Amino acid sequence: MKFLTNKKLSLNLLLIFILALFLFPRSQILALSASVHVPEKYTDVLAGERFYFEVEIKYPENISRKDLRLEYDIKKAGEIISQSKFLKAVETQASFMDYVVIPDSAEAGLYEIVVKISDYQALSEETSTSFNVKSKDNSLFYYFLVLLGAIGVFGVFVVIEIRKLSKD
């Protein structure tokens, strides 16, 4: 009889434990993963131009549309040179292209884009990747100067020839 009582007690405790799992709220596990990818075409960008990148967010525990805050920081050697903030609605996953304008004052070199994703509670994720900023190509300006110089030289020859003809 004693064995039967212990078995009933164990069964009752197990049922109470299972019932407690379903009745009392559990802490929510937030599993968000994010990545940022720069297409090969945009790994080298000029200062003053748009820098395009792709952000991929996976948030499998989210069952409804939720607003997430995205913050884009452009850094060089840890110093922020540009910053943007956006609000995006995301369900379980999202992938989108976005861009940031690189300031005209940016010097050539290696830069990093840091994407910070957060909500209005405890959710927070950060990811980053690097890219190059090239100095502006002034070849068009130099081409214009050479063309202007050639037109000037040609004009001087034309004026000399006109003077020779007018003296004769």
VENCORUR-V173369 format. One record per residue. N is the residue number from 1. SS is DSSP state (H for helix, E for strand, C for the rest). PSI is psi in degrees with one decimal (none if undefined). NEAR is the number of other ideal C-beta (glycine too) atoms within 12 Angstrom. Layout:
n=N ss=SS psi=PSI near=NEAR
n=N ss=SS psi=PSI near=NEAR
//
This chain:
n=1 ss=C psi=-38.1 near=7
n=2 ss=H psi=-37.6 near=8
n=3 ss=H psi=-41.2 near=9
n=4 ss=H psi=-37.7 near=10
n=5 ss=H psi=-42.7 near=11
n=6 ss=H psi=-36.5 near=12
n=7 ss=H psi=-41.6 near=13
n=8 ss=H psi=-40.2 near=14
n=9 ss=H psi=-43.5 near=14
n=10 ss=H psi=-40.9 near=14
n=11 ss=H psi=-41.7 near=14
n=12 ss=H psi=-41.5 near=14
n=13 ss=H psi=-39.5 near=14
n=14 ss=H psi=-43.1 near=14
n=15 ss=H psi=-39.7 near=14
n=16 ss=H psi=-41.0 near=15
n=17 ss=H psi=-45.5 near=14
n=18 ss=H psi=-42.1 near=13
n=19 ss=H psi=-40.3 near=12
n=20 ss=H psi=-35.6 near=13
n=21 ss=H psi=-37.9 near=12
n=22 ss=H psi=-27.4 near=11
n=23 ss=H psi=-39.3 near=10
n=24 ss=C psi=138.5 near=11
n=25 ss=C psi=140.4 near=8
n=26 ss=C psi=155.7 near=9
n=27 ss=C psi=138.8 near=7
n=28 ss=C psi=134.1 near=14
n=29 ss=C psi=122.7 near=12
n=30 ss=C psi=110.4 near=20
n=31 ss=C psi=93.2 near=16
n=32 ss=C psi=132.8 near=32
n=33 ss=E psi=142.0 near=21
n=34 ss=E psi=149.3 near=33
n=35 ss=E psi=152.1 near=23
n=36 ss=E psi=136.4 near=36
n=37 ss=E psi=135.8 near=24
n=38 ss=C psi=119.4 near=29
n=39 ss=C psi=149.2 near=18
n=40 ss=H psi=-34.1 near=12
n=41 ss=H psi=-24.6 near=14
n=42 ss=H psi=14.9 near=28
n=43 ss=C psi=-25.0 near=20
n=44 ss=E psi=122.0 near=23
n=45 ss=E psi=150.9 near=33
n=46 ss=E psi=149.7 near=23
n=47 ss=C psi=137.2 near=27
n=48 ss=C psi=-8.0 near=18
n=49 ss=C psi=169.4 near=21
n=50 ss=E psi=135.8 near=20
n=51 ss=E psi=113.9 near=38
n=52 ss=E psi=143.1 near=25
n=53 ss=E psi=162.5 near=37
n=54 ss=E psi=132.5 near=25
n=55 ss=E psi=130.5 near=36
n=56 ss=E psi=124.6 near=24
n=57 ss=E psi=130.1 near=34
n=58 ss=E psi=122.4 near=22
n=59 ss=C psi=71.1 near=30
n=60 ss=C psi=-26.2 near=15
n=61 ss=C psi=-15.9 near=19
n=62 ss=C psi=120.0 near=24
n=63 ss=C psi=-9.4 near=11
n=64 ss=C psi=170.7 near=11
n=65 ss=C psi=131.8 near=13
n=66 ss=E psi=139.2 near=26
n=67 ss=E psi=127.7 near=21
n=68 ss=E psi=140.1 near=34
n=69 ss=E psi=128.5 near=24
n=70 ss=E psi=132.3 near=35
n=71 ss=E psi=125.2 near=29
n=72 ss=E psi=121.1 near=35
n=73 ss=E psi=127.8 near=25
n=74 ss=E psi=121.0 near=38
n=75 ss=E psi=147.5 near=26
n=76 ss=E psi=119.2 near=26
n=77 ss=C psi=40.5 near=13
n=78 ss=C psi=-9.0 near=13
n=79 ss=E psi=128.7 near=16
n=80 ss=E psi=124.6 near=21
n=81 ss=E psi=-16.4 near=28
n=82 ss=E psi=146.1 near=29
n=83 ss=E psi=138.3 near=20
n=84 ss=E psi=150.5 near=26
n=85 ss=E psi=138.4 near=18
n=86 ss=E psi=164.2 near=22
n=87 ss=E psi=125.7 near=16
n=88 ss=E psi=142.0 near=27
n=89 ss=E psi=126.9 near=18
n=90 ss=E psi=140.9 near=33
n=91 ss=C psi=-118.3 near=18
n=92 ss=C psi=-29.2 near=18
n=93 ss=E psi=156.7 near=22
n=94 ss=E psi=146.3 near=27
n=95 ss=E psi=126.7 near=19
n=96 ss=E psi=154.2 near=22
n=97 ss=E psi=142.3 near=19
n=98 ss=E psi=172.5 near=29
n=99 ss=E psi=159.6 near=24
n=100 ss=E psi=139.0 near=37
n=101 ss=E psi=123.8 near=23
n=102 ss=C psi=129.1 near=35
n=103 ss=C psi=147.0 near=23
n=104 ss=C psi=-28.0 near=15
n=105 ss=C psi=-3.1 near=16
n=106 ss=C psi=131.4 near=30
n=107 ss=C psi=160.5 near=20
n=108 ss=C psi=144.4 near=19
n=109 ss=E psi=-172.4 near=22
n=110 ss=E psi=128.5 near=21
n=111 ss=E psi=166.0 near=37
n=112 ss=E psi=136.3 near=30
n=113 ss=E psi=127.5 near=42
n=114 ss=E psi=122.4 near=32
n=115 ss=E psi=119.2 near=38
n=116 ss=E psi=128.5 near=28
n=117 ss=E psi=130.1 near=35
n=118 ss=E psi=164.9 near=26
n=119 ss=C psi=-162.4 near=25
n=120 ss=C psi=12.8 near=11
n=121 ss=C psi=-127.1 near=13
n=122 ss=C psi=-3.6 near=12
n=123 ss=C psi=130.9 near=26
n=124 ss=E psi=133.3 near=19
n=125 ss=E psi=146.0 near=29
n=126 ss=E psi=138.0 near=22
n=127 ss=E psi=158.6 near=29
n=128 ss=E psi=164.5 near=26
n=129 ss=E psi=166.9 near=28
n=130 ss=E psi=161.6 near=24
n=131 ss=E psi=168.1 near=35
n=132 ss=E psi=141.2 near=25
n=133 ss=E psi=124.8 near=34
n=134 ss=E psi=154.1 near=23
n=135 ss=C psi=152.5 near=19
n=136 ss=C psi=139.2 near=19
n=137 ss=C psi=113.8 near=15
n=138 ss=C psi=18.0 near=12
n=139 ss=H psi=-33.6 near=11
n=140 ss=H psi=-39.4 near=11
n=141 ss=H psi=-44.2 near=12
n=142 ss=H psi=-38.3 near=12
n=143 ss=H psi=-43.0 near=13
n=144 ss=H psi=-42.2 near=13
n=145 ss=H psi=-41.9 near=14
n=146 ss=H psi=-43.5 near=14
n=147 ss=H psi=-43.0 near=14
n=148 ss=H psi=-40.4 near=14
n=149 ss=H psi=-41.7 near=14
n=150 ss=H psi=-40.9 near=14
n=151 ss=H psi=-38.9 near=14
n=152 ss=H psi=-45.1 near=14
n=153 ss=H psi=-44.4 near=14
n=154 ss=H psi=-39.8 near=14
n=155 ss=H psi=-39.3 near=14
n=156 ss=H psi=-43.2 near=14
n=157 ss=H psi=-40.3 near=14
n=158 ss=H psi=-42.9 near=14
n=159 ss=H psi=-41.4 near=14
n=160 ss=H psi=-45.8 near=14
n=161 ss=H psi=-38.4 near=14
n=162 ss=H psi=-40.3 near=13
n=163 ss=H psi=-39.9 near=12
n=164 ss=H psi=-42.1 near=11
n=165 ss=H psi=-35.1 near=10
n=166 ss=H psi=-25.4 near=9
n=167 ss=H psi=-29.3 near=8
n=168 ss=C psi=none near=7
//
